[in-house]
Amino acid sequence: MLQTYTARYTCFHGGYMGQLIDWPEVITEGANLEECRAMLRDALHEMVQAYQDLGREIPVGNALLEQLPVELDLVGKTA
């Protein structure tokens, strides 16, 4: 069975942090984006195996993400 999860990558001074939106416990870091992706995929495989071994229900993926724009200089001001 193929399951899809949504990943979020955050750049920081030492590389990238990767985390699954649908399964926040799956998190890792890498020196660059490609390494972080590979490590996140490996962390996901390890977490699936651990949940299966423990008989725990594996979280469902397919999160919906959207960007919400906001005019920062207009927040709190009345027209």
C-alpha positions in Angstrom: 0.0 0.0 0.0 1.4 3.4 -1.0 0.9 6.2 1.5 1.9 9.8 0.8 3.1 12.2 3.5 3.8 15.9 3.3 7.3 17.1 4.3 8.3 20.6 5.5 11.9 21.7 5.2 13.4 24.6 7.2 16.7 26.1 6.3 19.0 27.1 9.2 22.6 28.1 9.6 23.9 24.6 9.7 21.7 23.0 7.0 18.1 21.8 6.8 15.6 20.4 9.2 12.9 18.1 7.7 9.7 17.1 9.4 6.5 15.4 8.3 3.4 17.5 8.6 1.2 14.5 9.0 3.5 12.7 11.4 5.4 15.3 13.5 7.5 12.7 15.3 9.3 12.0 12.0 12.0 14.6 12.0 15.6 14.9 11.0 18.4 17.2 9.9 20.8 17.2 7.0 23.8 19.3 5.8 21.9 20.2 2.6 18.4 19.7 1.2 19.2 16.5 -0.7 20.7 14.9 2.4 17.8 16.0 4.6 15.3 14.5 2.1 17.2 11.2 2.2 17.4 11.2 5.9 13.7 12.0 6.3 12.8 9.2 4.0 15.0 6.8 6.1 13.4 8.2 9.4 9.9 7.5 7.9 10.8 3.9 7.1 12.2 3.4 10.6 9.1 5.0 12.2 6.8 2.8 10.1 8.7 -0.3 11.2 8.6 0.8 14.9 4.9 1.4 14.8 4.3 -2.0 13.1 6.4 -3.7 15.6 4.5 -2.1 18.5 1.1 -2.7 16.8 0.4 1.0 16.7 -1.8 2.6 14.1 0.2 4.4 11.4 -0.9 8.0 10.9 -2.7 8.8 7.6 -0.9 11.2 5.3 -2.2 13.5 2.5 -2.1 16.8 4.4 -3.4 19.9 2.6 -1.1 22.9 2.8 -1.8 26.4 1.7 -0.1 29.7 2.1 -2.1 32.5 3.6 -1.0 36.1 2.7 -1.2 38.9 5.2 -0.3 42.6 4.8 1.9 43.0 7.9 1.8 46.8 7.8 -2.0 46.8 7.8 -2.6 44.4 10.7 -4.2 46.2 13.6 -5.0 49.4 11.6 -8.5 50.5 10.8 -9.6 52.0 7.5 
